[in-house]
Amino acid sequence: AQSVTQLGSHVSVSEGALVLLRCNYSSSVPPYLFWYVQYPNQGLQLLLKYTTGATLVKGINGFEAEFKKSETSFHLTKPSAHMSDAAEYFCAVRPGSARQLTFGSGTQLTVLP
Amino acid sequence: DTGVSQDPRHKITKRGQNVTFRCDPISEHNRLYWYRQTLGQGPEFLTYFQNEAQLEKSRLLSDRFSAERPKGSFSTLEIQRTEQGDSAMYLCASSSPGASGGSPSLSSYNEQFFGPGTRLTVL
């Protein structure tokens, strides 16, 4: 069975500061990994994904994440936070053999002026 | 707009009533998923269709829940005899077949596109 742990349900950063949202996963088979963003009263939008190949993945809006198999982690980073980044972020795992996504419980990002 | 659409966006009902939600996936997507998201939690998988076939159901999908996708296009999720614990956001997602089953671009492989959700409140 697979699971996702997001450390920190709430993260606050100042505008222009580094954003780091943590995600650890467990999976019995090589996983596909995803980060989604959700704005209030909206559905989820894919930020980036790791399937195979390069372990450093770049996504939209300046976000990137690095797949570290030895640490079973897929942390999301952005060098400089913008006010528009304030939202809830979900890490998700999809073992290669499965179809559905298993999500973490989410991290609410607040960007302070 | 060619994204995933869901109707209604909001539904308020009384305990014991039946409700039905609709999801229209992206037109060329043959896979359709239903998830439930409660407050402060990530989405949880409910069920998955490939074309009209319901291939997988979560144990979260009690016998009060039924989902259909009769023509392999839109899908409906019905909840009978609603309970207050059913209050949640119900999300629908769709995806293309992937490299092994069709000819979508590699950039879309495995990506599930989510609709805006239907927020259900059971009083």
Contacts between the chains, C-beta under 8 A, distances in Angstrom:
chain1	res1	chain2	res2	distance
A	4	B	42	7.6
A	9	B	40	7.6
A	32	B	110	5.7
A	36	B	114	7.6
A	41	B	116	7.6
A	41	B	119	7.8
A	42	B	116	5.7
A	42	B	117	7.8
A	43	B	4	7.3
A	43	B	91	6.1
A	43	B	114	3.8
A	43	B	115	5.2
A	43	B	116	4.6
A	43	B	117	5.4
A	44	B	43	7.2
A	44	B	91	7.1
A	44	B	93	7.9
A	44	B	114	4.3
A	45	B	114	7.4
A	46	B	111	5.7
A	46	B	112	7.8
A	46	B	113	7.7
A	49	B	110	6.9
A	49	B	111	6.6
A	51	B	109	6.9
A	51	B	110	6.2
A	90	B	42	5.0
A	90	B	43	7.4
A	92	B	42	7.5
A	94	B	110	6.9
A	99	B	31	6.9
A	99	B	33	7.5
A	99	B	48	5.3
A	99	B	55	7.5
A	99	B	56	6.7
A	100	B	33	6.2
A	100	B	45	3.9
A	100	B	48	5.8
A	100	B	56	6.9
A	100	B	58	7.9
A	101	B	33	8.0
A	101	B	35	7.9
A	101	B	43	7.5
A	101	B	45	6.9
A	101	B	112	6.4
A	102	B	45	7.1
A	103	B	42	3.2
A	103	B	43	5.1
A	103	B	44	7.4
A	104	B	42	5.4
A	105	B	40	7.2
A	105	B	41	5.4
A	105	B	42	5.2
A	106	B	40	7.4
A	106	B	41	7.1
A	106	B	42	5.2
